[in-house]
């Protein structure tokens, strides 16, 4: 799907035994609803997930950008980002 956008963040601190990830994905479901999907957890362990339906693609991207900034302030580093806006 050409409207899918995904960003993957990681936060690692060996002194605290911390290995976390956070993934943001903006996409559409089978019915055309725009979704902001957030996944997080410890690297290598089953992830938690939260799906939020959004009114439009621009709003979902705006919310994803806001969350990405918050995660980077907390020490997460952007590992990969793909897709288009």
N, C-alpha and C positions, 0 to 999 in steps of 0.2 A: 504494500500500500504506500503510495507516494506521500501521504500525510503523516506517517509515523515518525516520531522523533524520540530518541532515547539518550539518556545520559547516565553514566555509571561513575560513582564516587567511592573512594576507599579511605579508611582511616586506620593506620597501623601504629602501634606503640608497643615495642617489645618489652619495655620496662614494666608496663601495666598489663601485659598479655592481652592486648586489644587488637583485634583484627575484624573490623566492621566494614560493611558495604551499604550503599544506599543507591537505588536505581529509580529514575524518573522516566516514565514513558507516556507520551501523548499519542493516542491512536483512536480509531473508531471500532465499535463492535459490529456484529453482523447486521444490526438494525440501523446503523448509521449514527448512533449516539457517540458523541465525543467523550472519551474517557481520559482521565489523568490517573495513571497507575503508579503507586509508590510501593517499592519493595525494600525491605531492610532486614538486617540481621548480621550474625557472625559469618564470616567467610567460610564456606564449606559446610554450613549447616542450613537446614530448611529455613527459608525466608518467610517473614510475615509480609502480608500484602494488604493494601487498601486501594479500592477503586472508587473514584468519584466521577459522576456524570457531570459534564459541563455544558453550558448553553451553546458555546461555539469554540472553534479551533483557536482563535486568537486569545480568548479568555483562558483556555487550558494552558497555552504556551506561556502566557503572562504568569499564571500561578506556578508553573514549573520553574520559570526563571527566578521567581521570588524564593521558592524552596531551595533552589540550587545555591543562591547567594547565602541563605541561612546555613546550609550545610558547610559551605566553604569557610564561613566565619567560625564554625565549630571545629575546624581542622581537617575536614574531608578534602581530598584532592580529586580533581576530575581525571579519570583514567581514560574514558572514551566517550565521545559524543558522536552520534550519527543521525542521519535523517535530514529532512528539510523542514522549513517552517511554512 
